[in-house]
């Protein structure tokens, strides 16, 4: 079986490397991207989470320098995903994001952060119940960026207004929510019901139980469902403590990643090819459908943004074993063979 390469829209780090670190360099980035390439990923949006404005600027600048100077970055990284700081700071919605650094959506901040970047911010996740959200969404979409809803308490009417303004995605739907919500009047049902939104899912069996993911996939349909890893530096690494955006997170033996001593998940240790295999093993998707959600659907979502910013990327090609393990990977002039092709 062959497909275009996988495209991960939400990846905070990989193989011991934190994309949110102000000290990231080209060698570290290449180490992470090489490991990602080995899982079938040929494109990704390195994702930065909530931080004070000056810290975000420093982190983006360091990441952008690393991308520009690396071997694999120019081929595999078309741009960035900013998940915060425009999120809901309330308990349960904020998750592991520092609530004290959150703010209302600010077009000027995006412009400031983007000014010196060689690669653009292509995807921004916000909580649309915050003031100025609709104006912000319209401003972002007018220049080609994709806006997603996440870490949000938005009700159905607010979600509808956000979609009308141009929002197109729910970020890791089913997560970034308190444990206790109204049984039907809640942000999860509101986003599931909004047909203008695609949704990304973390299929690790930890962020969402299998039965819940089954229902969500049925609601969205495979054509509007996207697999993401939400991986942090603990992905493709042994259990232990790892850096993440100025924090220390613990990769436990059960595969979860949390703030030490906290019930809050802090990203994942998932790889995108494993997410596909999980869906097939759990009988939630066929191999073709799983590949579609990890490759075709994210590319379709980001296609207009790439055109708007005049970015051309090679989707590449991956040859898969029968059990959905990558055997041959090509992107641009780069090729890898893993195991028995």
ROBA-624178 format. One record per residue (C-alpha): residue number from 0; residue in three letters; x, y, z. Coordinates in steps of 0.001 Angstrom, whole numbers, plus 500000, padded with zeros to 6 digits. Layout:
 num residuo      x      y      z
 NUM     Ala      X      Y      Z
...
END
This chain:
 num residuo      x      y      z
   0     Unk 500000 500000 500000
   1     Unk 501276 503455 499090
   2     Unk 500087 506918 500086
   3     Unk 501158 510513 500270
   4     Unk 503176 511262 503392
   5     Unk 501454 511956 506679
   6     Unk 500857 515575 507761
   7     Unk 500779 516269 511515
   8     Unk 499045 519573 512297
   9     Unk 499829 519493 516016
  10     Unk 503247 518377 517226
  11     Unk 504982 520128 520134
  12     Unk 508187 518089 520066
  13     Unk 509570 514670 519283
  14     Unk 512359 512235 520181
  15     Unk 513587 514237 523146
  16     Unk 513443 517601 521360
  17     Unk 511069 520352 522551
  18     Unk 509900 522632 519743
  19     Unk 508942 525212 522397
  20     Unk 512508 525588 523692
  21     Unk 514232 528927 523135
  22     Unk 517486 526983 522719
  23     Unk 516383 524709 519873
  24     Unk 518905 524580 517030
  25     Unk 519123 523054 513567
  26     Unk 520792 519839 514706
  27     Unk 518148 519204 517353
  28     Unk 515363 519916 514899
  29     Unk 516874 517574 512324
  30     Unk 517092 514855 514971
  31     Unk 513371 515233 515707
  32     Unk 512324 515494 512058
  33     Unk 514420 512473 511097
  34     Unk 512600 510455 513770
  35     Unk 509254 511780 512523
  36     Unk 510166 510881 508953
  37     Unk 510656 507319 510151
  38     Unk 506991 507248 511227
  39     Unk 505766 508289 507767
  40     Unk 505440 512028 508414
  41     Unk 506625 514180 505530
  42     Unk 504991 517462 506645
  43     Unk 504196 518962 510024
  44     Unk 503270 522170 511805
  45     Unk 505523 522516 514872
  46     Unk 503190 523730 517597
  47     Unk 503849 526359 520248
  48     Unk 501608 526586 523288
  49     Unk 500576 529449 525570
  50     Unk 503341 531686 526925
  51     Unk 503821 535396 527627
  52     Unk 504218 537428 524443
  53     Unk 507965 537963 524787
  54     Unk 508558 534264 525461
  55     Unk 506420 533303 522463
  56     Unk 508413 535675 520273
  57     Unk 511710 534204 521456
  58     Unk 510494 530626 521017
  59     Unk 509148 531247 517523
  60     Unk 512330 533038 516488
  61     Unk 514498 530152 517705
  62     Unk 512298 527560 516013
  63     Unk 512233 529516 512772
  64     Unk 516030 529841 512743
  65     Unk 516334 526117 513328
  66     Unk 513960 525362 510457
  67     Unk 515806 527667 508062
  68     Unk 519250 526237 508938
  69     Unk 518300 522567 509105
  70     Unk 518439 519911 506411
  71     Unk 514863 518656 506806
  72     Unk 513037 521756 508033
  73     Unk 512730 523495 504641
  74     Unk 511261 520308 503176
  75     Unk 509009 519173 506029
  76     Unk 507907 522374 507821
  77     Unk 505664 524725 505810
  78     Unk 504756 526793 508873
  79     Unk 503633 526778 512482
  80     Unk 500616 526132 514700
  81     Unk 500023 528579 517556
  82     Unk 497896 526903 520245
  83     Unk 497358 529812 522603
  84     Unk 497601 532258 524245
  85     Unk 494010 533022 523174
  86     Unk 492440 530195 525195
  87     Unk 489984 529956 528077
  88     Unk 491949 530237 531356
  89     Unk 489264 528601 533533
  90     Unk 490008 525400 535448
  91     Unk 489690 522372 533185
  92     Unk 489732 524331 529935
  93     Unk 493316 525562 530286
  94     Unk 494748 522067 530786
  95     Unk 498524 522264 531146
  96     Unk 498681 525701 529490
  97     Unk 499667 528484 531918
  98     Unk 496415 530355 532523
  99     Unk 498260 533456 533713
 100     Unk 499725 533948 530225
 101     Unk 496400 533770 528383
 102     Unk 494882 536837 526747
 103     Unk 492058 537903 524465
 104     Unk 492626 537380 520720
 105     Unk 494988 540053 519440
 106     Unk 495659 540534 515740
 107     Unk 498584 542847 516516
 108     Unk 500340 540111 518483
 109     Unk 500136 537703 515550
 110     Unk 501527 540402 513283
 111     Unk 504352 541093 515730
 112     Unk 505196 537416 516115
 113     Unk 505134 536871 512346
 114     Unk 507122 539900 511261
 115     Unk 510588 538327 511083
 116     Unk 509660 534700 510436
 117     Unk 510800 532917 507292
 118     Unk 507880 530493 507661
 119     Unk 504383 531721 508578
 120     Unk 502003 530936 511388
 121     Unk 499475 528926 509381
 122     Unk 497114 527646 512100
 123     Unk 495886 529418 515248
 124     Unk 493766 527764 517949
 125     Unk 491530 530058 520010
 126     Unk 488577 529986 522412
 127     Unk 485903 531922 520470
 128     Unk 483920 532930 523568
 129     Unk 486685 535448 524346
 130     Unk 486162 539138 523445
 131     Unk 487121 540201 519895
 132     Unk 487123 536597 518664
 133     Unk 484956 537082 515580
 134     Unk 486982 540078 514422
 135     Unk 490156 538088 515047
 136     Unk 488904 535070 513068
 137     Unk 487935 537262 510128
 138     Unk 491321 538991 510191
 139     Unk 493198 535682 510260
 140     Unk 491150 534072 507499
 141     Unk 491362 537183 505334
 142     Unk 495121 536650 504993
 143     Unk 494832 532885 504594
 144     Unk 495445 531490 508071
 145     Unk 493317 528639 509401
 146     Unk 491573 529228 512734
 147     Unk 490643 526372 515052
 148     Unk 488567 526152 518227
 149     Unk 490170 524594 521283
 150     Unk 490429 524842 525079
 151     Unk 487048 526520 524812
 152     Unk 483776 526795 526722
 153     Unk 481898 528070 523672
 154     Unk 478216 527205 523435
 155     Unk 476447 526264 520195
 156     Unk 475598 529835 519232
 157     Unk 479188 530974 519781
 158     Unk 480573 528035 517809
 159     Unk 478199 528853 514949
 160     Unk 479311 532500 514918
 161     Unk 482956 531402 514891
 162     Unk 482307 529083 511956
 163     Unk 480433 531852 510153
 164     Unk 483443 534134 510701
 165     Unk 485720 531500 509170
 166     Unk 486844 528975 511814
 167     Unk 487386 525589 510188
 168     Unk 488711 523126 512769
 169     Unk 488236 521813 516290
 170     Unk 491625 521203 517910
 171     Unk 491946 517791 519668
 172     Unk 488176 517590 520068
 173     Unk 487089 516011 523336
 174     Unk 490100 517372 525218
 175     Unk 490856 520728 526821
 176     Unk 487529 520365 528667
 177     Unk 486595 519991 532355
 178     Unk 485643 516554 533604
 179     Unk 482159 517798 534562
 180     Unk 479973 519446 531911
 181     Unk 476262 519797 531220
 182     Unk 475086 516559 529637
 183     Unk 474194 518100 526249
 184     Unk 474639 521889 526395
 185     Unk 478416 521835 526197
 186     Unk 481312 522764 523882
 187     Unk 481851 519175 522738
 188     Unk 478315 518689 521413
 189     Unk 478358 522224 519966
 190     Unk 481440 521501 517880
 191     Unk 480360 518004 516874
 192     Unk 477125 519463 515539
 193     Unk 478787 522243 513536
 194     Unk 479160 520873 510011
 195     Unk 481482 523680 508928
 196     Unk 484161 522420 511340
 197     Unk 486527 519547 510751
 198     Unk 487944 518004 513923
 199     Unk 491321 516655 514965
 200     Unk 491600 513676 517299
 201     Unk 494380 512173 519436
 202     Unk 493860 508432 518949
 203     Unk 496092 507083 521712
 204     Unk 493398 505489 523864
 205     Unk 494337 507893 526660
 206     Unk 492975 511252 525537
 207     Unk 489738 509628 524378
 208     Unk 488335 506196 525230
 209     Unk 487626 504077 522188
 210     Unk 483835 504208 522475
 211     Unk 483876 508020 522655
 212     Unk 486173 508294 519648
 213     Unk 483877 505923 517747
 214     Unk 480906 508226 518326
 215     Unk 482886 511356 517413
 216     Unk 484154 509843 514171
 217     Unk 480618 508830 513243
 218     Unk 479403 512355 513981
 219     Unk 482091 514145 511976
 220     Unk 482458 511530 509277
 221     Unk 485830 510401 507966
 222     Unk 485940 513261 505454
 223     Unk 486018 515856 508282
 224     Unk 488189 513905 510745
 225     Unk 491923 514484 511125
 226     Unk 494453 512530 513168
 227     Unk 497068 514491 515110
 228     Unk 499688 513330 517577
 229     Unk 499848 516343 519935
 230     Unk 503268 514817 520615
 231     Unk 505745 516414 522993
 232     Unk 509445 515684 523386
 233     Unk 508534 512382 525095
 234     Unk 507278 510887 521803
 235     Unk 509485 508122 520389
 236     Unk 511364 508156 523702
 237     Unk 511501 506022 526842
 238     Unk 509368 506762 529914
 239     Unk 510822 509502 532115
 240     Unk 510890 513263 532570
 241     Unk 511069 515528 529514
 242     Unk 511078 519293 528854
 243     Unk 507986 520970 527438
 244     Unk 507545 524740 527100
 245     Unk 509444 525606 530254
 246     Unk 507828 522767 532214
 247     Unk 508892 519247 533096
 248     Unk 506434 516542 532016
 249     Unk 506382 512870 532890
 250     Unk 506050 510142 530289
 251     Unk 504589 507257 532294
 252     Unk 504800 503548 531613
 253     Unk 501146 503532 530483
 254     Unk 502037 505915 527651
 255     Unk 500445 509025 529145
 256     Unk 502255 512354 529496
 257     Unk 501271 514570 532430
 258     Unk 502544 517320 534633
 259     Unk 504143 515382 537522
 260     Unk 501598 514844 540261
 261     Unk 498780 516312 538144
 262     Unk 495736 514742 536538
 263     Unk 496157 516996 533499
 264     Unk 497526 515496 530317
 265     Unk 500394 517474 528794
 266     Unk 500419 516445 525157
 267     Unk 501182 512852 524237
 268     Unk 503885 510348 523406
 269     Unk 501889 509208 520365
 270     Unk 503251 508837 516850
 271     Unk 500904 509395 513931
 272     Unk 501477 505984 512364
 273     Unk 500576 504401 515707
 274     Unk 497365 506471 515768
 275     Unk 496418 504967 512406
 276     Unk 497166 501441 513565
 277     Unk 495083 502051 516687
 278     Unk 492034 503013 514649
 279     Unk 492343 499885 512533
 280     Unk 492959 497623 515545
 281     Unk 489966 499119 517341
 282     Unk 487885 498561 514177
 283     Unk 487044 502258 513960
 284     Unk 488470 502700 510447
 285     Unk 489831 500770 507510
 286     Unk 493521 501224 506617
 287     Unk 492518 503487 503733
 288     Unk 490330 505625 505993
 289     Unk 493066 505897 508630
 290     Unk 495564 506997 505983
 291     Unk 493048 509512 504640
 292     Unk 492656 511098 508094
 293     Unk 496410 511391 508626
 294     Unk 497386 512511 505133
 295     Unk 494698 513719 502737
 296     Unk 492373 515503 505170
 297     Unk 495016 517679 506878
 298     Unk 496447 518628 503482
 299     Unk 493013 519578 502203
 300     Unk 492392 521701 505314
 301     Unk 495676 523587 504898
 302     Unk 495669 523827 501085
 303     Unk 494259 527353 500834
 304     Unk 496607 528636 503548
 305     Unk 499629 527257 501714
 306     Unk 498481 528974 498516
 307     Unk 497826 532246 500357
 308     Unk 501400 532282 501699
 309     Unk 502904 531059 498409
 310     Unk 504244 527883 499990
 311     Unk 504737 524780 497912
 312     Unk 505421 521521 499707
 313     Unk 506034 518040 498386
 314     Unk 503539 515659 499949
 315     Unk 506035 512882 499410
 316     Unk 505185 509204 499306
 317     Unk 505185 506359 501808
 318     Unk 505115 502639 501168
 319     Unk 503325 500783 503977
 320     Unk 503392 497213 505202
 321     Unk 500113 495373 505587
 322     Unk 499990 496345 509258
 323     Unk 500517 500059 508456
 324     Unk 504189 500362 509279
 325     Unk 506251 502650 507034
 326     Unk 508775 500810 504884
 327     Unk 509777 503358 502246
 328     Unk 509572 507128 502655
 329     Unk 510325 509829 500122
 330     Unk 509936 513583 500320
 331     Unk 511719 515892 497905
 332     Unk 515151 514401 497266
 333     Unk 515159 512641 500638
 334     Unk 514392 508937 500815
 335     Unk 514557 506337 503557
 336     Unk 514067 502563 503628
 337     Unk 513028 500986 506933
 338     Unk 513292 497254 507497
 339     Unk 512226 494977 504694
 340     Unk 510693 497023 501897
END
